[in-house]
Amino acid sequence: MSLTTKIGQGVIPKASQSAIVRNYSLEAIAGMEVDFRAALPQEPPFAVGVSIELAPVGPNIKTLALATQDQVFCLSFQQAPSPAQKKSLQKILDVQYLSGFEFPYTIVLLARILGFKVSGYDLSTLKNGDITTPGDFIDKYESRSINESWDGGIVRGIDAKAAGTLEPNYALRAWFTAMCVTLTPHAFLTTHSCHSAATMAIQDLPLGQQLSTKSITKPVRFPTSPLELQH
């Protein structure tokens, strides 16, 4: 059974105003897989936003968040996943439009920890060939308020609001990303080829390309600056 909370937003016009957040441990991943598949749309596009919370030590993931337009699934990594748990995660991540901002870092970390190919779409470089913020991606007229929500976190539920409890950024970011994908022409997404995130720098990414870690065959040296991503 997952721990369930609720988050809300009022900065993205004509988008879902609330989402259910479901929290799982690795031991509950079988239940997460069932719940996640049930939450996907019945018809394409199967858009899923992804975000990660980094562990305090090392290039490791503390929490993985995957979101549809109205639900967020957060998986906590309290220890390294077992082979069976990795297989379940591979099935979960096999969706049509897995997308994120600063996505190369996310998929390299996932591939390193999980040991399998991860691919999807980097929304940061999808428009204009430059690094794009979530606010500018969604609505340039509301970009400031969207970016402030992205960077600051949101209050979960009425009771939590009184206590001042904030929902961690990774849940919000995955949810906002899922809504970004629905605002993007899907024919535009599918025109881009697949590349490895292990050998390219963010500034070299062609316009909105699809990324994949399938060619990573050895450990990756993690970047020391935002624009460095190489072996």
Phi and psi in degrees as a GROMACS rama.xvg file:
@    title "Ramachandran Plot"
@    xaxis  label "Phi"
@    yaxis  label "Psi"
@TYPE xy
-97.8766  153.538  SER-2
-83.5599  126.068  LEU-3
-115.08  133.313  THR-4
-130.976  -176.857  THR-5
-137.911  139.866  LYS-6
-124.598  160.786  ILE-7
-142.928  164.18  GLY-8
-151.593  154.654  GLN-9
-138.187  20.8348  GLY-10
-106.627  -17.8276  VAL-11
-101.928  111.502  ILE-12
-64.0513  144.965  PRO-13
57.4658  32.5413  LYS-14
-125.491  168.341  ALA-15
-55.923  136.45  SER-16
-92.4142  -11.709  GLN-17
-151.062  160.136  SER-18
-147.508  147.151  ALA-19
-86.164  132.763  ILE-20
-108.545  121.842  VAL-21
-111.936  128.265  ARG-22
-110.608  132.382  ASN-23
-131.705  151.738  TYR-24
-96.7747  167.72  SER-25
-60.0118  -33.0858  LEU-26
-65.0599  -22.0502  GLU-27
-102.793  18.4847  ALA-28
-66.0677  -28.9017  ILE-29
-62.5551  -42.2283  ALA-30
-66.877  -37.1031  GLY-31
-62.2203  -42.0517  MET-32
-60.5399  -42.7099  GLU-33
-64.596  -47.0728  VAL-34
-64.7669  -39.7007  ASP-35
-65.2914  -45.6661  PHE-36
-63.3537  -36.6879  ARG-37
-68.8254  -25.3634  ALA-38
-84.0668  -16.4046  ALA-39
-67.4034  148.212  LEU-40
-57.758  150.172  PRO-41
-72.7167  -21.8438  GLN-42
-127.563  150.93  GLU-43
-64.081  156.364  PRO-44
-84.0269  143.01  PRO-45
-93.4259  79.7336  PHE-46
-87.879  128.396  ALA-47
-133.108  127.883  VAL-48
-91.9377  143.666  GLY-49
-128.082  142.666  VAL-50
-150.311  158.484  SER-51
-131.557  149.613  ILE-52
-104.024  123.995  GLU-53
-77.705  145.188  LEU-54
-70.611  152.909  ALA-55
-65.7282  -21.5833  PRO-56
-125.792  130.736  VAL-57
75.8212  168.433  GLY-58
-80.356  70.0553  PRO-59
-127.532  157.766  ASN-60
-96.615  129.645  ILE-61
-90.5281  -42.9135  LYS-62
-141.666  135.7  THR-63
-106.756  127.688  LEU-64
-116.057  129.614  ALA-65
-124.696  134.796  LEU-66
-135.861  143.835  ALA-67
-100.209  -167.347  THR-68
-69.7661  -20.5668  GLN-69
-136.773  7.05413  ASP-70
-142.974  145.056  GLN-71
-124.6  132.615  VAL-72
-114.487  115.11  PHE-73
-110.682  123.055  CYS-74
-111.338  122.42  LEU-75
-92.4602  131.43  SER-76
-101.364  87.6201  PHE-77
-80.1494  -20.3989  GLN-78
-151.743  173.828  GLN-79
-66.2212  138.447  ALA-80
-69.2696  147.629  PRO-81
-77.4098  166.988  SER-82
-55.2877  -40.012  PRO-83
-66.6472  -39.2329  ALA-84
-67.7808  -37.3678  GLN-85
-62.779  -39.4453  LYS-86
-63.8343  -40.4083  LYS-87
-63.816  -40.789  SER-88
-65.1468  -37.3069  LEU-89
-60.5554  -40.2758  GLN-90
-67.53  -40.5515  LYS-91
-63.4805  -41.6454  ILE-92
-78.9341  -5.55533  LEU-93
-84.9856  78.2279  ASP-94
-125.469  165.055  VAL-95
-66.5206  -49.4644  GLN-96
-125.884  75.1707  TYR-97
-78.9433  120.498  LEU-98
-138.812  154.053  SER-99
-162.823  166.239  GLY-100
-94.0737  143.669  PHE-101
51.0815  45.5549  GLU-102
-66.6143  -31.3866  PHE-103
-54.9785  -41.6074  PRO-104
-64.649  -39.4306  TYR-105
-64.1315  -47.7972  THR-106
-74.0219  -28.774  ILE-107
-66.9599  -43.2583  VAL-108
-62.7539  -44.1742  LEU-109
-62.4983  -44.0686  LEU-110
-63.8357  -38.8123  ALA-111
-64.9184  -42.7691  ARG-112
-79.5669  -38.7949  ILE-113
-93.9576  -22.6525  LEU-114
78.8396  24.208  GLY-115
-143.612  166.088  PHE-116
-63.0254  136.145  LYS-117
-130.731  132.022  VAL-118
-138.513  159.715  SER-119
172.718  -158.054  GLY-120
-121.242  132.839  TYR-121
-92.5098  107.214  ASP-122
-73.5274  -20.1838  LEU-123
-61.7879  -27.9522  SER-124
-117.744  14.9047  THR-125
-73.603  -29.0357  LEU-126
-114.62  131.592  LYS-127
67.4066  0.112881  ASN-128
77.0287  -2.53458  GLY-129
-105.106  167.477  ASP-130
-69.745  122.882  ILE-131
-112.521  132.875  THR-132
-77.891  159.135  THR-133
-57.2524  -39.7242  PRO-134
-61.8089  -45.8866  GLY-135
-67.3026  -32.191  ASP-136
-66.6409  -42.6397  PHE-137
-81.3945  -52.8778  ILE-138
-160.954  107.429  ASP-139
-63.2922  -23.574  LYS-140
-79.4899  -22.2935  TYR-141
-113.72  16.6434  GLU-142
-60.4108  -38.9451  SER-143
-63.0015  -48.3184  ARG-144
-67.5461  -35.5218  SER-145
-66.352  -45.1144  ILE-146
-66.0191  -34.8657  ASN-147
-64.8816  -40.2978  GLU-148
-66.1123  -40.5825  SER-149
-60.6777  -41.4833  TRP-150
-84.1109  -23.4665  ASP-151
-105.83  -20.2322  GLY-152
94.6129  163.429  GLY-153
-132.429  157.968  ILE-154
-81.5591  137.441  VAL-155
-103.017  116.35  ARG-156
74.3438  161.174  GLY-157
-69.346  -44.5638  ILE-158
-64.5227  -42.1598  ASP-159
-66.9117  -30.8432  ALA-160
-60.7914  -39.2772  LYS-161
-65.2798  -32.4259  ALA-162
-87.9496  -9.44116  ALA-163
77.0287  22.7608  GLY-164
-77.3582  133.373  THR-165
-106.533  137.777  LEU-166
-73.3955  132.617  GLU-167
-55.206  147.543  PRO-168
-59.1343  -32.0945  ASN-169
-64.1514  -34.334  TYR-170
-68.452  -45.9648  ALA-171
-59.9146  -45.4803  LEU-172
-65.1708  -41.6336  ARG-173
-62.4155  -41.3015  ALA-174
-65.9988  -48.1738  TRP-175
-59.3215  -38.908  PHE-176
-63.2843  -42.2711  THR-177
-59.6994  -39.0676  ALA-178
-70.0514  -32.2929  MET-179
-60.9099  -41.6964  CYS-180
-62.6164  -37.6093  VAL-181
-68.5387  -18.3238  THR-182
-89.891  -1.55452  LEU-183
-105.041  131.692  THR-184
-58.1626  122.876  PRO-185
-70.3406  -27.2784  HIS-186
-64.615  -32.0478  ALA-187
-68.1691  -40.1775  PHE-188
-62.8635  -40.4885  LEU-189
-77.2159  -4.49501  THR-190
-85.465  -2.98763  THR-191
-102.836  139.157  HIS-192
-79.0904  168.432  SER-193
-96.4341  134.165  CYS-194
-132.81  162.766  HIS-195
-82.4266  136.819  SER-196
-85.9891  -3.30544  ALA-197
-83.3017  -18.8398  ALA-198
-122.204  15.2801  THR-199
-129.589  151.906  MET-200
-96.0253  152.869  ALA-201
-56.8822  -38.7126  ILE-202
-68.9596  -12.6547  GLN-203
-94.2382  -3.38635  ASP-204
-69.3097  124.818  LEU-205
-63.3049  165.312  PRO-206
-54.1019  113.053  LEU-207
56.8348  34.1036  GLY-208
-72.7708  157.595  GLN-209
-86.1723  143.779  GLN-210
-118.062  151.672  LEU-211
-149.514  148.755  SER-212
-101.614  18.0569  THR-213
-64.0515  -21.5585  LYS-214
-93.7813  3.69689  SER-215
-76.8505  116.419  ILE-216
-120.77  -0.349577  THR-217
-146.731  164.378  LYS-218
-56.5785  143.861  PRO-219
-97.4346  135.121  VAL-220
-79.9678  119.029  ARG-221
-76.7282  146.787  PHE-222
-69.0221  150.807  PRO-223
-104.407  -6.63696  THR-224
-138.067  157.07  SER-225
-59.7011  -23.6161  PRO-226
-105.57  14.0106  LEU-227
-114.847  120.932  GLU-228
-147.534  102.462  LEU-229
-153.428  173.914  GLN-230
